[in-house]
Amino acid sequence: MCYEDDCRIVVRMSSSAPSPSSTAPTASSAPSAPRRVLDWRLRFGLLSLVWGFSFLFMKVGTESFAPFQVTLGRLVFGTAVVAVAMAVKRERLPRGTWTWVHLAVAGLLLNALPFSLFAFSELTIPSSLAGICNATSPLWGMALSLVALSEDRPTRRRVAGLGIGFLGVLTVLGVWQGFHGLDVTGTALALLASLSYPVGWIYVRRTLAGSRHSHLSLTGAQLGLATVQLAVVTPLFTSVPTSFPVLPLLAVAALGALGTGLAFLIQYDLVAEVGPTTAQMVTYFTPVIATAAGVALLGESLSWSTPVGAVVVLAGAALTQARPRSARGGNTPAPAAGAPTGVRQESRV
């Protein structure tokens, strides 16, 4: 998923590409921007739905397949979608040994690891809770940025947001009840998955922020490397499924093709068109949709503390994304070239 700090990396990396103004024709003769088939608001809504339903797809997939198998299938289908997009646009894979090394680490932290952790978590926790845990990524990112990114200075508002957000997490978990009825292991795995996204973005920011490759090229390589990682790990810990039920198989295919491949393409298209500040607002719709889908379609129970805590979490996350007016500029469209994907990636999710 794309949180504001993460989306800004796209803009920053895009600006490292050669400036089109140095070679482009004058304004009067320059070609107009490409007309998109769907309005950005419709694509924004589609991205919210796809990411929100991803947690339901994972839950259905893990009913018949091992978590590693669900993640591998997700990456295979997601990589295939991005590969088709690369072929249509005639994009080439990035070059350079260190670029591939950094992309391998990014693929682990932003794709293979969090996708797997979420799949394992949903063996024991509702998909709605997993979706709410995913919304804590901006809070983890804020906490980590205080230590890892010296140029990202905290403000009182953002520190307050961090405290409010984690208070919301405790509300979701029902801390006053001693976590009664809560699967601690599954919840911890979901929270670790959400932590993996900002860790991955900090790594990307430090290693690939100057890349001149297009975001599509880097995304394809990153997903491909994450797929290879899961292809190596999965046979070591799972056996070949004896059957392939249609519904779970379709859920895995939708999780990969829509929740990973198509979602990444829509995400960066939105960042380029409306800027990171607007694009990252999808973060606040995803847990709402994940919760509604889990309750309505899977019959998951919902206590009062879950939605109330989720609202507090999102309020805190919104405050952590607040920046001084002079530091904003998030709605400036990004240039054509971009950055590697992350989040939510799937983020995240």
Secondary structure, DSSP 8 states (H G I E B T S, - for coil): ---HHHHHHHHHHHTTS--GGGTS--TTTS------SS-HHHHHHHHHHHHHHHHHHHHHHTTTS-HHHHHHHHHHHHHHHHHHHHHHHT------HHHHHHHHHHHIIIIIHHHHHHHHHTTTS-HHHHHHHHTTHHHHHHHHHHHH-TTS---HHHHHHHHHHHHHHHHHHTGGGTSTT--HHHHHHHHHHHHHHHHHHHHHHHHSTT--S-HHHHHHHHHHHHHHHHHHHHHHH----S---HHHHHHHHHHHIIIIIIHHHHHHHHHHHH-HHHHGGGGGTHHHHHHHHHHHHH-----THHHHHHHHHHHHHHHHT---GGG--TTS---S------S------
